[in-house]
Amino acid sequence: MFLLLTFGSFKKKSVSWVAIGDSITYLNDHLDETGNRVTKGYMTRVKDALPEIDFINQGHNGWTSSGIANEIEKLGL
C-alpha cells in the first residue's frame, strides 16, 4: 500500500509553450487556408508526441520577424 501511495502521488509536470511566429505558425490552426496541402501543423505534431505540453498559438499571417518584434507588447503574453 505504501508503494501505491508513493507512486500514485507523482504527477507529470505540465509545460506551457507560446509559439510566436509568422504564417507557418499561424497555419497550424488554419489548415483550410493551406488548400489542404497540410494535414497537421508542427505544433500539433509536437503536442501529439508530448501530450504534457500545452501551447498557445501566437502566429500571425503575413508578419515578419521585425513585425513580431514591433508588436510583441500588444500580444498580451
Protein Blocks (a to p, Z undefined) as FASTA:
>chain_A
ZZmmmmmmpccddddddddddfklmmmmmmmlnoomafbdfklmmmmmmmmbccddfbde
hiafklmmmmmmmnoZZ
